[in-house]
Amino acid sequence: MRKSRFTEAQIVDIVREYDAGVPPKELARKHGIHVNTIRLWKSKYAGMDVSDVVRLKQLETENAQMHRIIAKLTLKVDAMDELIRKNGWGLRSDKKR
């Protein structure tokens, strides 16, 4: 994903200006961004403080790390199950008679 030119604090400030009633075209011209970008930021960052945004980023990073861990463990479990089934080490009820 492309890194933004703006920090989270700047984005939150721009959204606050928008909420204060500054027209989106004027904000877009002032900051050199598209009007739709302001609306996108508003949908994502509306009502947040800078500390909330930082916490959100931390949670997203932690969530991605946990997804990677779960994926690795799932692969290991699947490989072990396949090995057990292939070598006939499973329970007697699992084996074909």
N, C-alpha and C positions, 0 to 999 in steps of 0.2 A: 504494500500500500504506500502511496506517495505521502511524504511528510509535508505537513502544512507549513506555510510561511509564518503563520500566526501561532503563538503559544495559547495554551488553554485560557490563561488569564486575559489575553487580548480578545479571544473569541467570546468569553463571558461578558466582557465590557461592551463589545459590539452588540451582543444580544440584549444587554440591558439598555443600551441606547435605543434599539429598535422597540423594546417594550415601553420606553419612555415616550414614544410617539414620533421619533424622527423617521421621516419617510425612507423606505428601503432604497429607492433610487439615489437619494442623497448619501446614505450610508455607503452604498456600493461605490459611488464615485469617489467619496472621501478616502475609502480604504483600498480601492483598486481591486474590488472583487465583484462577482456577478450577484444580481439580486437573488437568484435561486440559491446561491451559497448561503446567504443570510437566512433565508427561510429554512434551509436544511439544518443550519446550526441552531436555529430557534427550536426546531422539533427535537433536536438532540440535547441541547444544553439549557432549555428554558427552565427557570426557577432554580438553577444550580449556582453554588458559589465555587470559587476556585478550589477550595479544599474538597468539595464534593467531586469535582472533575478529577482531581488527583487520585482520590480514593477509587473512583470508577476505573481509572486506568490500571491501578494496582489489582483490582478484582479481576479485570479482563486478563491481565498477565497471569495471575494465579490460576484462573479458570483454564486458560490455554495449556498451562503446564500440567494441570491435573488431567486434561483430556489426553495429552501425550503419554502420561504415565499409565492411564487406563488402557490406551491402545496397545502399549508395549506388553502389559500384563495379559491382556486378552490374547495377543499373539502367542505368548509363552504357554498359556493354558491350552490353547488350541493345538499347539505343537505337541505338548505332553499327551493330550488326549489321543491324537493321531498315533503317536509312538506306542502308547499303551494298547490301542486297538490293533495296530499292525503286528506287534510282537506277542499278542495274546496274553498280556499280563493282567487283563481286567478281571472282574469278578466272574465267578463260574456262571452266573445267570446271564452275563453278557455274551458268553461264548456260544457259538452255534454247535449243536450236537450232531 
